Amino acid sequence: MLLHKNFHIPNDVVTTILKRSDWTSLPPPGYLTVNETSLRAELHFPPPVELVEILKRCGVCLSQFSYRAMSVTVGLIALFQRPGGCADT
C-alpha cells in the first residue's frame, strides 16, 4: 500500500479511512487516529510507547496533538531515555 510505503507504516498495521460520521477525537476502542499533518511531519510507526502512555494519561488521541506539541514531547522522551541526558538531582 502506498500509505504504508510513504509514511513508514509497518505492513501488519491495518489502516482505514474515517467515515464522515466518525470523529478523530473519539477513535473506536483499539484504534489510533492520525491526521495527515502528523504523517507529513515524519511521525513514524509504531509511535514510541512513552508517547502513547502520555496520550492515555492526558486523555487525548494522537490526532489532537499539534505538530509542535508532538515534537516537544518526543524530544523530551528522547532526552530522558538517553544515558546522561538529564542531570541527576
PDB file of N, CA, C and O in Angstrom:
ATOM      1  N   MET A   1       0.836  -1.194   0.000  1.00  0.00           N
ATOM      2  CA  MET A   1       0.000   0.000   0.000  1.00  0.00           C
ATOM      3  C   MET A   1       0.877   1.252   0.000  1.00  0.00           C
ATOM      4  O   MET A   1       1.902   1.313   0.678  1.00  0.00           O
ATOM      5  N   LEU A   2       0.460   2.216  -0.754  1.00  0.00           N
ATOM      6  CA  LEU A   2       1.216   3.449  -0.893  1.00  0.00           C
ATOM      7  C   LEU A   2       1.316   4.196   0.442  1.00  0.00           C
ATOM      8  O   LEU A   2       2.366   4.756   0.759  1.00  0.00           O
ATOM      9  N   LEU A   3       0.241   4.208   1.215  1.00  0.00           N
ATOM     10  CA  LEU A   3       0.248   4.880   2.512  1.00  0.00           C
ATOM     11  C   LEU A   3       1.316   4.273   3.420  1.00  0.00           C
ATOM     12  O   LEU A   3       2.064   4.999   4.075  1.00  0.00           O
ATOM     13  N   HIS A   4       1.385   2.964   3.458  1.00  0.00           N
ATOM     14  CA  HIS A   4       2.370   2.269   4.286  1.00  0.00           C
ATOM     15  C   HIS A   4       3.790   2.620   3.835  1.00  0.00           C
ATOM     16  O   HIS A   4       4.664   2.885   4.660  1.00  0.00           O
ATOM     17  N   LYS A   5       4.007   2.618   2.531  1.00  0.00           N
ATOM     18  CA  LYS A   5       5.344   2.892   1.992  1.00  0.00           C
ATOM     19  C   LYS A   5       5.759   4.343   2.228  1.00  0.00           C
ATOM     20  O   LYS A   5       6.870   4.607   2.686  1.00  0.00           O
ATOM     21  N   ASN A   6       4.883   5.264   1.921  1.00  0.00           N
ATOM     22  CA  ASN A   6       5.228   6.689   2.025  1.00  0.00           C
ATOM     23  C   ASN A   6       5.459   7.160   3.453  1.00  0.00           C
ATOM     24  O   ASN A   6       6.262   8.063   3.686  1.00  0.00           O
ATOM     25  N   PHE A   7       4.756   6.552   4.414  1.00  0.00           N
ATOM     26  CA  PHE A   7       4.845   7.041   5.788  1.00  0.00           C
ATOM     27  C   PHE A   7       5.440   6.021   6.752  1.00  0.00           C
ATOM     28  O   PHE A   7       5.289   6.145   7.967  1.00  0.00           O
ATOM     29  N   HIS A   8       6.124   5.000   6.199  1.00  0.00           N
ATOM     30  CA  HIS A   8       6.862   4.014   7.002  1.00  0.00           C
ATOM     31  C   HIS A   8       5.971   3.293   8.008  1.00  0.00           C
ATOM     32  O   HIS A   8       6.388   3.040   9.138  1.00  0.00           O
ATOM     33  N   ILE A   9       4.762   2.966   7.606  1.00  0.00           N
ATOM     34  CA  ILE A   9       3.839   2.235   8.465  1.00  0.00           C
ATOM     35  C   ILE A   9       4.057   0.747   8.213  1.00  0.00           C
ATOM     36  O   ILE A   9       3.977   0.305   7.067  1.00  0.00           O
ATOM     37  N   PRO A  10       4.333  -0.044   9.270  1.00  0.00           N
ATOM     38  CA  PRO A  10       4.553  -1.483   9.066  1.00  0.00           C
ATOM     39  C   PRO A  10       3.364  -2.131   8.363  1.00  0.00           C
ATOM     40  O   PRO A  10       2.221  -1.718   8.557  1.00  0.00           O
ATOM     41  N   ASN A  11       3.638  -3.139   7.553  1.00  0.00           N
ATOM     42  CA  ASN A  11       2.593  -3.807   6.777  1.00  0.00           C
ATOM     43  C   ASN A  11       1.549  -4.496   7.646  1.00  0.00           C
ATOM     44  O   ASN A  11       0.418  -4.696   7.204  1.00  0.00           O
ATOM     45  N   ASP A  12       1.907  -4.865   8.877  1.00  0.00           N
ATOM     46  CA  ASP A  12       0.937  -5.550   9.736  1.00  0.00           C
ATOM     47  C   ASP A  12      -0.028  -4.591  10.427  1.00  0.00           C
ATOM     48  O   ASP A  12      -0.938  -5.034  11.128  1.00  0.00           O
ATOM     49  N   VAL A  13       0.155  -3.288  10.241  1.00  0.00           N
ATOM     50  CA  VAL A  13      -0.758  -2.300  10.811  1.00  0.00           C
ATOM     51  C   VAL A  13      -1.910  -2.090   9.839  1.00  0.00           C
ATOM     52  O   VAL A  13      -1.701  -1.743   8.677  1.00  0.00           O
ATOM     53  N   VAL A  14      -3.123  -2.302  10.325  1.00  0.00           N
ATOM     54  CA  VAL A  14      -4.313  -2.134   9.491  1.00  0.00           C
ATOM     55  C   VAL A  14      -4.699  -0.658   9.484  1.00  0.00           C
ATOM     56  O   VAL A  14      -4.847  -0.043  10.540  1.00  0.00           O
ATOM     57  N   THR A  15      -4.859  -0.099   8.297  1.00  0.00           N
ATOM     58  CA  THR A  15      -5.260   1.307   8.191  1.00  0.00           C
ATOM     59  C   THR A  15      -6.656   1.384   7.601  1.00  0.00           C
ATOM     60  O   THR A  15      -7.075   0.516   6.836  1.00  0.00           O
ATOM     61  N   THR A  16      -7.360   2.428   7.968  1.00  0.00           N
ATOM     62  CA  THR A  16      -8.706   2.655   7.449  1.00  0.00           C
ATOM     63  C   THR A  16      -8.942   4.158   7.365  1.00  0.00           C
ATOM     64  O   THR A  16      -8.306   4.934   8.079  1.00  0.00           O
ATOM     65  N   ILE A  17      -9.828   4.550   6.521  1.00  0.00           N
ATOM     66  CA  ILE A  17     -10.205   5.953   6.376  1.00  0.00           C
ATOM     67  C   ILE A  17     -11.469   6.175   7.204  1.00  0.00           C
ATOM     68  O   ILE A  17     -12.396   5.366   7.162  1.00  0.00           O
ATOM     69  N   LEU A  18     -11.501   7.270   7.953  1.00  0.00           N
ATOM     70  CA  LEU A  18     -12.682   7.574   8.755  1.00  0.00           C
ATOM     71  C   LEU A  18     -13.885   7.863   7.868  1.00  0.00           C
ATOM     72  O   LEU A  18     -13.755   8.394   6.765  1.00  0.00           O
ATOM     73  N   LYS A  19     -15.054   7.503   8.375  1.00  0.00           N
ATOM     74  CA  LYS A  19     -16.298   7.857   7.697  1.00  0.00           C
ATOM     75  C   LYS A  19     -16.648   9.287   8.077  1.00  0.00           C
ATOM     76  O   LYS A  19     -16.115   9.822   9.049  1.00  0.00           O
ATOM     77  N   ARG A  20     -17.518   9.891   7.334  1.00  0.00           N
ATOM     78  CA  ARG A  20     -17.921  11.273   7.645  1.00  0.00           C
ATOM     79  C   ARG A  20     -18.539  11.385   9.034  1.00  0.00           C
ATOM     80  O   ARG A  20     -18.467  12.441   9.661  1.00  0.00           O
ATOM     81  N   SER A  21     -19.142  10.314   9.513  1.00  0.00           N
ATOM     82  CA  SER A  21     -19.788  10.347  10.833  1.00  0.00           C
ATOM     83  C   SER A  21     -18.804  10.103  11.976  1.00  0.00           C
ATOM     84  O   SER A  21     -19.170  10.262  13.141  1.00  0.00           O
ATOM     85  N   ASP A  22     -17.552   9.717  11.665  1.00  0.00           N
ATOM     86  CA  ASP A  22     -16.552   9.448  12.696  1.00  0.00           C
ATOM     87  C   ASP A  22     -15.881  10.744  13.148  1.00  0.00           C
ATOM     88  O   ASP A  22     -15.819  11.723  12.404  1.00  0.00           O
ATOM     89  N   TRP A  23     -15.384  10.727  14.377  1.00  0.00           N
ATOM     90  CA  TRP A  23     -14.650  11.859  14.936  1.00  0.00           C
ATOM     91  C   TRP A  23     -13.234  11.398  15.245  1.00  0.00           C
ATOM     92  O   TRP A  23     -13.047  10.354  15.871  1.00  0.00           O
ATOM     93  N   THR A  24     -12.236  12.160  14.815  1.00  0.00           N
ATOM     94  CA  THR A  24     -10.852  11.765  15.107  1.00  0.00           C
ATOM     95  C   THR A  24     -10.556  11.815  16.593  1.00  0.00           C
ATOM     96  O   THR A  24      -9.676  11.097  17.068  1.00  0.00           O
ATOM     97  N   SER A  25     -11.263  12.638  17.330  1.00  0.00           N
ATOM     98  CA  SER A  25     -11.019  12.737  18.770  1.00  0.00           C
ATOM     99  C   SER A  25     -11.694  11.615  19.557  1.00  0.00           C
ATOM    100  O   SER A  25     -11.473  11.491  20.761  1.00  0.00           O
ATOM    101  N   LEU A  26     -12.511  10.800  18.897  1.00  0.00           N
ATOM    102  CA  LEU A  26     -13.181   9.674  19.560  1.00  0.00           C
ATOM    103  C   LEU A  26     -12.948   8.390  18.755  1.00  0.00           C
ATOM    104  O   LEU A  26     -13.880   7.852  18.158  1.00  0.00           O
ATOM    105  N   PRO A  27     -11.703   7.904  18.742  1.00  0.00           N
ATOM    106  CA  PRO A  27     -11.450   6.701  17.950  1.00  0.00           C
ATOM    107  C   PRO A  27     -12.124   5.483  18.567  1.00  0.00           C
ATOM    108  O   PRO A  27     -12.297   5.423  19.784  1.00  0.00           O
ATOM    109  N   PRO A  28     -12.506   4.508  17.740  1.00  0.00           N
ATOM    110  CA  PRO A  28     -13.073   3.277  18.290  1.00  0.00           C
ATOM    111  C   PRO A  28     -12.040   2.576  19.170  1.00  0.00           C
ATOM    112  O   PRO A  28     -10.841   2.762  18.965  1.00  0.00           O
ATOM    113  N   PRO A  29     -12.474   1.779  20.141  1.00  0.00           N
ATOM    114  CA  PRO A  29     -11.523   1.063  21.002  1.00  0.00           C
ATOM    115  C   PRO A  29     -10.530   0.253  20.167  1.00  0.00           C
ATOM    116  O   PRO A  29     -10.912  -0.453  19.234  1.00  0.00           O
ATOM    117  N   GLY A  30      -9.263   0.370  20.517  1.00  0.00           N
ATOM    118  CA  GLY A  30      -8.218  -0.361  19.812  1.00  0.00           C
ATOM    119  C   GLY A  30      -7.672   0.350  18.592  1.00  0.00           C
ATOM    120  O   GLY A  30      -6.751  -0.151  17.946  1.00  0.00           O
ATOM    121  N   TYR A  31      -8.227   1.524  18.259  1.00  0.00           N
ATOM    122  CA  TYR A  31      -7.766   2.276  17.094  1.00  0.00           C
ATOM    123  C   TYR A  31      -7.033   3.531  17.530  1.00  0.00           C
ATOM    124  O   TYR A  31      -7.228   4.026  18.640  1.00  0.00           O
ATOM    125  N   LEU A  32      -6.197   4.032  16.654  1.00  0.00           N
ATOM    126  CA  LEU A  32      -5.441   5.257  16.873  1.00  0.00           C
ATOM    127  C   LEU A  32      -5.706   6.149  15.678  1.00  0.00           C
ATOM    128  O   LEU A  32      -5.529   5.718  14.539  1.00  0.00           O
ATOM    129  N   THR A  33      -6.125   7.375  15.910  1.00  0.00           N
ATOM    130  CA  THR A  33      -6.362   8.282  14.791  1.00  0.00           C
ATOM    131  C   THR A  33      -5.154   9.178  14.588  1.00  0.00           C
ATOM    132  O   THR A  33      -4.550   9.661  15.546  1.00  0.00           O
ATOM    133  N   VAL A  34      -4.816   9.391  13.335  1.00  0.00           N
ATOM    134  CA  VAL A  34      -3.668  10.210  12.970  1.00  0.00           C
ATOM    135  C   VAL A  34      -4.084  11.087  11.808  1.00  0.00           C
ATOM    136  O   VAL A  34      -4.722  10.621  10.864  1.00  0.00           O
ATOM    137  N   ASN A  35      -3.721  12.356  11.879  1.00  0.00           N
ATOM    138  CA  ASN A  35      -4.067  13.221  10.757  1.00  0.00           C
ATOM    139  C   ASN A  35      -2.900  13.315   9.778  1.00  0.00           C
ATOM    140  O   ASN A  35      -1.769  12.959  10.108  1.00  0.00           O
ATOM    141  N   GLU A  36      -3.181  13.785   8.601  1.00  0.00           N
ATOM    142  CA  GLU A  36      -2.182  13.850   7.537  1.00  0.00           C
ATOM    143  C   GLU A  36      -1.004  14.738   7.916  1.00  0.00           C
ATOM    144  O   GLU A  36       0.132  14.452   7.535  1.00  0.00           O
ATOM    145  N   THR A  37      -1.259  15.807   8.658  1.00  0.00           N
ATOM    146  CA  THR A  37      -0.188  16.710   9.065  1.00  0.00           C
ATOM    147  C   THR A  37       0.855  15.980   9.898  1.00  0.00           C
ATOM    148  O   THR A  37       2.053  16.200   9.723  1.00  0.00           O
ATOM    149  N   SER A  38       0.409  15.111  10.805  1.00  0.00           N
ATOM    150  CA  SER A  38       1.352  14.348  11.629  1.00  0.00           C
ATOM    151  C   SER A  38       2.202  13.428  10.765  1.00  0.00           C
ATOM    152  O   SER A  38       3.402  13.287  11.000  1.00  0.00           O
ATOM    153  N   LEU A  39       1.595  12.809   9.778  1.00  0.00           N
ATOM    154  CA  LEU A  39       2.350  11.926   8.896  1.00  0.00           C
ATOM    155  C   LEU A  39       3.362  12.715   8.070  1.00  0.00           C
ATOM    156  O   LEU A  39       4.498  12.278   7.886  1.00  0.00           O
ATOM    157  N   ARG A  40       2.951  13.860   7.584  1.00  0.00           N
ATOM    158  CA  ARG A  40       3.866  14.684   6.797  1.00  0.00           C
ATOM    159  C   ARG A  40       4.980  15.264   7.662  1.00  0.00           C
ATOM    160  O   ARG A  40       6.035  15.633   7.147  1.00  0.00           O
ATOM    161  N   ALA A  41       4.755  15.348   8.971  1.00  0.00           N
ATOM    162  CA  ALA A  41       5.771  15.829   9.905  1.00  0.00           C
ATOM    163  C   ALA A  41       6.726  14.707  10.303  1.00  0.00           C
ATOM    164  O   ALA A  41       7.528  14.859  11.224  1.00  0.00           O
ATOM    165  N   GLU A  42       6.631  13.580   9.599  1.00  0.00           N
ATOM    166  CA  GLU A  42       7.508  12.434   9.757  1.00  0.00           C
ATOM    167  C   GLU A  42       7.281  11.652  11.043  1.00  0.00           C
ATOM    168  O   GLU A  42       8.226  11.116  11.622  1.00  0.00           O
ATOM    169  N   LEU A  43       6.040  11.585  11.486  1.00  0.00           N
ATOM    170  CA  LEU A  43       5.702  10.681  12.569  1.00  0.00           C
ATOM    171  C   LEU A  43       5.837   9.274  12.015  1.00  0.00           C
ATOM    172  O   LEU A  43       5.253   8.954  10.980  1.00  0.00           O
ATOM    173  N   HIS A  44       6.591   8.443  12.686  1.00  0.00           N
ATOM    174  CA  HIS A  44       6.804   7.075  12.237  1.00  0.00           C
ATOM    175  C   HIS A  44       6.065   6.112  13.145  1.00  0.00           C
ATOM    176  O   HIS A  44       5.739   6.439  14.286  1.00  0.00           O
ATOM    177  N   PHE A  45       5.809   4.937  12.636  1.00  0.00           N
ATOM    178  CA  PHE A  45       5.064   3.932  13.385  1.00  0.00           C
ATOM    179  C   PHE A  45       5.924   2.737  13.679  1.00  0.00           C
ATOM    180  O   PHE A  45       6.814   2.420  12.889  1.00  0.00           O
ATOM    181  N   PRO A  46       5.701   2.070  14.766  1.00  0.00           N
ATOM    182  CA  PRO A  46       4.735   2.464  15.789  1.00  0.00           C
ATOM    183  C   PRO A  46       5.259   3.664  16.566  1.00  0.00           C
ATOM    184  O   PRO A  46       6.470   3.840  16.692  1.00  0.00           O
ATOM    185  N   PRO A  47       4.348   4.495  17.091  1.00  0.00           N
ATOM    186  CA  PRO A  47       4.804   5.643  17.887  1.00  0.00           C
ATOM    187  C   PRO A  47       5.475   5.139  19.155  1.00  0.00           C
ATOM    188  O   PRO A  47       5.189   4.026  19.598  1.00  0.00           O
ATOM    189  N   PRO A  48       6.360   5.930  19.748  1.00  0.00           N
ATOM    190  CA  PRO A  48       7.018   5.499  20.980  1.00  0.00           C
ATOM    191  C   PRO A  48       5.988   5.132  22.057  1.00  0.00           C
ATOM    192  O   PRO A  48       4.983   5.821  22.228  1.00  0.00           O
ATOM    193  N   VAL A  49       6.251   4.054  22.769  1.00  0.00           N
ATOM    194  CA  VAL A  49       5.352   3.593  23.826  1.00  0.00           C
ATOM    195  C   VAL A  49       5.115   4.705  24.843  1.00  0.00           C
ATOM    196  O   VAL A  49       4.006   4.868  25.352  1.00  0.00           O
ATOM    197  N   GLU A  50       6.164   5.465  25.133  1.00  0.00           N
ATOM    198  CA  GLU A  50       6.038   6.557  26.098  1.00  0.00           C
ATOM    199  C   GLU A  50       5.074   7.625  25.608  1.00  0.00           C
ATOM    200  O   GLU A  50       4.332   8.203  26.403  1.00  0.00           O
ATOM    201  N   LEU A  51       5.078   7.892  24.302  1.00  0.00           N
ATOM    202  CA  LEU A  51       4.147   8.871  23.742  1.00  0.00           C
ATOM    203  C   LEU A  51       2.709   8.382  23.884  1.00  0.00           C
ATOM    204  O   LEU A  51       1.818   9.150  24.247  1.00  0.00           O
ATOM    205  N   VAL A  52       2.489   7.111  23.598  1.00  0.00           N
ATOM    206  CA  VAL A  52       1.146   6.541  23.735  1.00  0.00           C
ATOM    207  C   VAL A  52       0.683   6.622  25.190  1.00  0.00           C
ATOM    208  O   VAL A  52      -0.480   6.928  25.454  1.00  0.00           O
ATOM    209  N   GLU A  53       1.585   6.351  26.133  1.00  0.00           N
ATOM    210  CA  GLU A  53       1.242   6.427  27.561  1.00  0.00           C
ATOM    211  C   GLU A  53       0.893   7.863  27.973  1.00  0.00           C
ATOM    212  O   GLU A  53      -0.050   8.082  28.733  1.00  0.00           O
ATOM    213  N   ILE A  54       1.647   8.823  27.473  1.00  0.00           N
ATOM    214  CA  ILE A  54       1.355  10.238  27.780  1.00  0.00           C
ATOM    215  C   ILE A  54      -0.015  10.616  27.232  1.00  0.00           C
ATOM    216  O   ILE A  54      -0.790  11.288  27.912  1.00  0.00           O
ATOM    217  N   LEU A  55      -0.319  10.191  26.010  1.00  0.00           N
ATOM    218  CA  LEU A  55      -1.616  10.494  25.414  1.00  0.00           C
ATOM    219  C   LEU A  55      -2.749   9.886  26.240  1.00  0.00           C
ATOM    220  O   LEU A  55      -3.771  10.532  26.472  1.00  0.00           O
ATOM    221  N   LYS A  56      -2.561   8.642  26.682  1.00  0.00           N
ATOM    222  CA  LYS A  56      -3.591   7.992  27.504  1.00  0.00           C
ATOM    223  C   LYS A  56      -3.802   8.748  28.805  1.00  0.00           C
ATOM    224  O   LYS A  56      -4.938   8.996  29.209  1.00  0.00           O
ATOM    225  N   ARG A  57      -2.708   9.112  29.458  1.00  0.00           N
ATOM    226  CA  ARG A  57      -2.826   9.831  30.744  1.00  0.00           C
ATOM    227  C   ARG A  57      -3.465  11.201  30.594  1.00  0.00           C
ATOM    228  O   ARG A  57      -4.161  11.673  31.492  1.00  0.00           O
ATOM    229  N   CYS A  58      -3.223  11.836  29.451  1.00  0.00           N
ATOM    230  CA  CYS A  58      -3.815  13.159  29.203  1.00  0.00           C
ATOM    231  C   CYS A  58      -5.244  13.059  28.677  1.00  0.00           C
ATOM    232  O   CYS A  58      -5.965  14.055  28.622  1.00  0.00           O
ATOM    233  N   GLY A  59      -5.647  11.847  28.291  1.00  0.00           N
ATOM    234  CA  GLY A  59      -6.999  11.661  27.775  1.00  0.00           C
ATOM    235  C   GLY A  59      -7.208  12.255  26.400  1.00  0.00           C
ATOM    236  O   GLY A  59      -8.311  12.681  26.060  1.00  0.00           O
ATOM    237  N   VAL A  60      -6.146  12.283  25.606  1.00  0.00           N
ATOM    238  CA  VAL A  60      -6.249  12.800  24.247  1.00  0.00           C
ATOM    239  C   VAL A  60      -5.750  11.743  23.275  1.00  0.00           C
ATOM    240  O   VAL A  60      -5.059  10.803  23.667  1.00  0.00           O
ATOM    241  N   CYS A  61      -6.102  11.902  22.006  1.00  0.00           N
ATOM    242  CA  CYS A  61      -5.594  10.975  20.996  1.00  0.00           C
ATOM    243  C   CYS A  61      -4.529  11.691  20.171  1.00  0.00           C
ATOM    244  O   CYS A  61      -4.406  12.915  20.208  1.00  0.00           O
ATOM    245  N   LEU A  62      -3.789  10.919  19.450  1.00  0.00           N
ATOM    246  CA  LEU A  62      -2.652  11.434  18.696  1.00  0.00           C
ATOM    247  C   LEU A  62      -3.039  12.550  17.735  1.00  0.00           C
ATOM    248  O   LEU A  62      -2.277  13.498  17.544  1.00  0.00           O
ATOM    249  N   SER A  63      -4.207  12.444  17.137  1.00  0.00           N
ATOM    250  CA  SER A  63      -4.619  13.461  16.162  1.00  0.00           C
ATOM    251  C   SER A  63      -4.922  14.809  16.817  1.00  0.00           C
ATOM    252  O   SER A  63      -5.025  15.819  16.121  1.00  0.00           O
ATOM    253  N   GLN A  64      -5.066  14.841  18.142  1.00  0.00           N
ATOM    254  CA  GLN A  64      -5.327  16.104  18.828  1.00  0.00           C
ATOM    255  C   GLN A  64      -4.047  16.867  19.158  1.00  0.00           C
ATOM    256  O   GLN A  64      -4.100  18.054  19.483  1.00  0.00           O
ATOM    257  N   PHE A  65      -2.904  16.200  19.078  1.00  0.00           N
ATOM    258  CA  PHE A  65      -1.630  16.863  19.341  1.00  0.00           C
ATOM    259  C   PHE A  65      -1.217  17.645  18.105  1.00  0.00           C
ATOM    260  O   PHE A  65      -1.271  17.124  16.991  1.00  0.00           O
ATOM    261  N   SER A  66      -0.812  18.876  18.294  1.00  0.00           N
ATOM    262  CA  SER A  66      -0.277  19.640  17.172  1.00  0.00           C
ATOM    263  C   SER A  66       1.124  19.119  16.864  1.00  0.00           C
ATOM    264  O   SER A  66       1.737  18.439  17.686  1.00  0.00           O
ATOM    265  N   TYR A  67       1.613  19.438  15.697  1.00  0.00           N
ATOM    266  CA  TYR A  67       2.959  19.005  15.320  1.00  0.00           C
ATOM    267  C   TYR A  67       3.972  19.503  16.340  1.00  0.00           C
ATOM    268  O   TYR A  67       4.859  18.756  16.752  1.00  0.00           O
ATOM    269  N   ARG A  68       3.848  20.735  16.740  1.00  0.00           N
ATOM    270  CA  ARG A  68       4.809  21.324  17.685  1.00  0.00           C
ATOM    271  C   ARG A  68       4.753  20.621  19.039  1.00  0.00           C
ATOM    272  O   ARG A  68       5.794  20.315  19.619  1.00  0.00           O
ATOM    273  N   ALA A  69       3.554  20.363  19.545  1.00  0.00           N
ATOM    274  CA  ALA A  69       3.425  19.666  20.831  1.00  0.00           C
ATOM    275  C   ALA A  69       4.008  18.257  20.748  1.00  0.00           C
ATOM    276  O   ALA A  69       4.665  17.796  21.681  1.00  0.00           O
ATOM    277  N   MET A  70       3.765  17.581  19.634  1.00  0.00           N
ATOM    278  CA  MET A  70       4.297  16.230  19.464  1.00  0.00           C
ATOM    279  C   MET A  70       5.813  16.265  19.376  1.00  0.00           C
ATOM    280  O   MET A  70       6.482  15.404  19.948  1.00  0.00           O
ATOM    281  N   SER A  71       6.362  17.234  18.677  1.00  0.00           N
ATOM    282  CA  SER A  71       7.814  17.347  18.539  1.00  0.00           C
ATOM    283  C   SER A  71       8.472  17.561  19.894  1.00  0.00           C
ATOM    284  O   SER A  71       9.485  16.933  20.202  1.00  0.00           O
ATOM    285  N   VAL A  72       7.903  18.441  20.696  1.00  0.00           N
ATOM    286  CA  VAL A  72       8.452  18.707  22.025  1.00  0.00           C
ATOM    287  C   VAL A  72       8.355  17.460  22.893  1.00  0.00           C
ATOM    288  O   VAL A  72       9.316  17.114  23.581  1.00  0.00           O
ATOM    289  N   THR A  73       7.219  16.784  22.872  1.00  0.00           N
ATOM    290  CA  THR A  73       7.017  15.591  23.691  1.00  0.00           C
ATOM    291  C   THR A  73       7.988  14.485  23.294  1.00  0.00           C
ATOM    292  O   THR A  73       8.632  13.891  24.158  1.00  0.00           O
ATOM    293  N   VAL A  74       8.102  14.205  22.003  1.00  0.00           N
ATOM    294  CA  VAL A  74       9.022  13.163  21.541  1.00  0.00           C
ATOM    295  C   VAL A  74      10.467  13.553  21.854  1.00  0.00           C
ATOM    296  O   VAL A  74      11.275  12.693  22.204  1.00  0.00           O
ATOM    297  N   GLY A  75      10.795  14.823  21.734  1.00  0.00           N
ATOM    298  CA  GLY A  75      12.137  15.295  22.091  1.00  0.00           C
ATOM    299  C   GLY A  75      12.442  15.075  23.565  1.00  0.00           C
ATOM    300  O   GLY A  75      13.542  14.651  23.918  1.00  0.00           O
ATOM    301  N   LEU A  76      11.477  15.358  24.418  1.00  0.00           N
ATOM    302  CA  LEU A  76      11.673  15.128  25.856  1.00  0.00           C
ATOM    303  C   LEU A  76      11.809  13.637  26.164  1.00  0.00           C
ATOM    304  O   LEU A  76      12.618  13.246  27.006  1.00  0.00           O
ATOM    305  N   ILE A  77      11.028  12.815  25.490  1.00  0.00           N
ATOM    306  CA  ILE A  77      11.138  11.367  25.677  1.00  0.00           C
ATOM    307  C   ILE A  77      12.550  10.920  25.320  1.00  0.00           C
ATOM    308  O   ILE A  77      13.170  10.162  26.067  1.00  0.00           O
ATOM    309  N   ALA A  78      13.061  11.385  24.183  1.00  0.00           N
ATOM    310  CA  ALA A  78      14.405  11.013  23.745  1.00  0.00           C
ATOM    311  C   ALA A  78      15.453  11.505  24.743  1.00  0.00           C
ATOM    312  O   ALA A  78      16.414  10.793  25.033  1.00  0.00           O
ATOM    313  N   LEU A  79      15.275  12.699  25.259  1.00  0.00           N
ATOM    314  CA  LEU A  79      16.220  13.259  26.226  1.00  0.00           C
ATOM    315  C   LEU A  79      16.285  12.411  27.489  1.00  0.00           C
ATOM    316  O   LEU A  79      17.372  12.116  27.986  1.00  0.00           O
ATOM    317  N   PHE A  80      15.134  12.023  28.006  1.00  0.00           N
ATOM    318  CA  PHE A  80      15.112  11.254  29.241  1.00  0.00           C
ATOM    319  C   PHE A  80      15.539   9.804  29.042  1.00  0.00           C
ATOM    320  O   PHE A  80      15.946   9.154  30.005  1.00  0.00           O
ATOM    321  N   GLN A  81      15.458   9.284  27.829  1.00  0.00           N
ATOM    322  CA  GLN A  81      15.888   7.909  27.566  1.00  0.00           C
ATOM    323  C   GLN A  81      17.391   7.799  27.398  1.00  0.00           C
ATOM    324  O   GLN A  81      17.965   6.740  27.649  1.00  0.00           O
ATOM    325  N   ARG A  82      18.025   8.858  26.984  1.00  0.00           N
ATOM    326  CA  ARG A  82      19.462   8.827  26.715  1.00  0.00           C
ATOM    327  C   ARG A  82      20.252   8.828  28.026  1.00  0.00           C
ATOM    328  O   ARG A  82      19.980   9.643  28.907  1.00  0.00           O
ATOM    329  N   PRO A  83      21.221   7.928  28.163  1.00  0.00           N
ATOM    330  CA  PRO A  83      22.056   7.940  29.374  1.00  0.00           C
ATOM    331  C   PRO A  83      22.744   9.278  29.525  1.00  0.00           C
ATOM    332  O   PRO A  83      23.390   9.764  28.596  1.00  0.00           O
ATOM    333  N   GLY A  84      22.607   9.867  30.688  1.00  0.00           N
ATOM    334  CA  GLY A  84      23.212  11.176  30.929  1.00  0.00           C
ATOM    335  C   GLY A  84      22.467  12.314  30.279  1.00  0.00           C
ATOM    336  O   GLY A  84      22.941  13.450  30.279  1.00  0.00           O
ATOM    337  N   GLY A  85      21.297  12.023  29.719  1.00  0.00           N
ATOM    338  CA  GLY A  85      20.535  13.054  29.024  1.00  0.00           C
ATOM    339  C   GLY A  85      19.895  14.061  29.957  1.00  0.00           C
ATOM    340  O   GLY A  85      19.577  15.179  29.552  1.00  0.00           O
ATOM    341  N   CYS A  86      19.709  13.673  31.179  1.00  0.00           N
ATOM    342  CA  CYS A  86      19.129  14.578  32.172  1.00  0.00           C
ATOM    343  C   CYS A  86      19.962  14.471  33.438  1.00  0.00           C
ATOM    344  O   CYS A  86      20.210  13.369  33.928  1.00  0.00           O
ATOM    345  N   ALA A  87      20.381  15.571  33.954  1.00  0.00           N
ATOM    346  CA  ALA A  87      21.236  15.560  35.148  1.00  0.00           C
ATOM    347  C   ALA A  87      20.475  15.011  36.349  1.00  0.00           C
ATOM    348  O   ALA A  87      19.313  15.345  36.577  1.00  0.00           O
ATOM    349  N   ASP A  88      21.156  14.165  37.107  1.00  0.00           N
ATOM    350  CA  ASP A  88      20.546  13.631  38.336  1.00  0.00           C
ATOM    351  C   ASP A  88      20.486  14.732  39.385  1.00  0.00           C
ATOM    352  O   ASP A  88      21.393  15.558  39.494  1.00  0.00           O
ATOM    353  N   THR A  89      19.411  14.727  40.149  1.00  0.00           N
ATOM    354  CA  THR A  89      19.273  15.740  41.195  1.00  0.00           C
ATOM    355  C   THR A  89      19.536  15.147  42.540  1.00  0.00           C
ATOM    356  O   THR A  89      19.466  15.849  43.549  1.00  0.00           O
TER     357      THR A  89
END
